Amino acid sequence: MVPKRRAADKRWVEVVGWIGCLTLAGSLTYTFIKALSDGGQEIDPLFFALQTVASFFFLLYSLRLKNRIFVAANCVALLNAVGTMVVALLH
């Protein structure tokens, strides 16, 4: 059973979660934009295929937990993984 958090503790945990979410989103978006600009020759399609599968299952897990931070991060991760994989496969 998860212990109850004080409001001050909960706020700090949310801030850390959003920082992680924004960092992940930024790095994955950077990879996607770099793939678009470079043409995708250096992208391993298997890596992004597996990232897509992992992001999909993490998104399902996040939705089940009803955690908006995880849902946001995993939506961005899934969209970037799919987009980067498509770019790699088209080139």
N, C-alpha and C positions, 0 to 999 in steps of 0.2 A: 504494500500500500504506500502511495506517495505521501510524504508528510506535507502538512499545510505550510505554506510560505507566508511570511509577513509581507505586507504591501511593499515595503522598501526592498526586500529581497526579490520579490517578483518583478519589480521595475528593473532592477539591475540585470536579472536573467533575460528579460525581454530586450533590453538594450544590447546585450551581448549577442543574442539571437539575431537581431536585425543587422548588427555589424557583420556577422558571419554570412547572413543572407545577401547583403549588398556586396561583400567581397566575392562570394561565389558567383553572383550574377555578373559582376564586373569582369571577372576572369573568363567566364564562359562566353560572355558577349564579345570580349576582346578576341578570343579564339575564333569565334564565328566571323567577325568582321575581317580578321586577318585572312581567314580562308577565302572570303569573298574577294579581297583585294589581291591575294597571291595566286588565286586560281585553284587552290586546294590540292596541289600536287604533293605536298609534304604531309598530308593528313592520312592517318591510318583509319580506313573505314571500319575495321573490326573494333578498334578502340571506341569509336563513336557509336557503333551499333550496340556494344555492350553498355556504354554510358546511357544510351537511350532506354535500354531495358531496365537498368538500375534506377534511373530517374523516374520511370513509369511506376515501378514498384514502391519507391520511396514516396511518390506522390499519393498513391493509394493509402499507404501507411499514414501519411500526414493528414489526409482527409479523414481517416478513421480516428486519429487522435484529436481532430478538430483544432489543430494548431495552425493559426494563420501565418506564422513566421515560416514554418516548414512548408506549408502549402505554397506560399509565394516563392520561396527558394527553389522548390522542386518543379514548379511550373516553368520558371525561367530556365532551370537546368535542362528540363525535357525539351523545351522549344529550341534552345541553343544546340543541344545534342542532335536533334532531328535536322535542324537547318545546316549544321556543319557536315553531317553525314551526307545529306543531299548534295551539298557543294562538292564533297569529295567524290561521290559516285558519278556526278555529271562531268568531272574533269578527268 
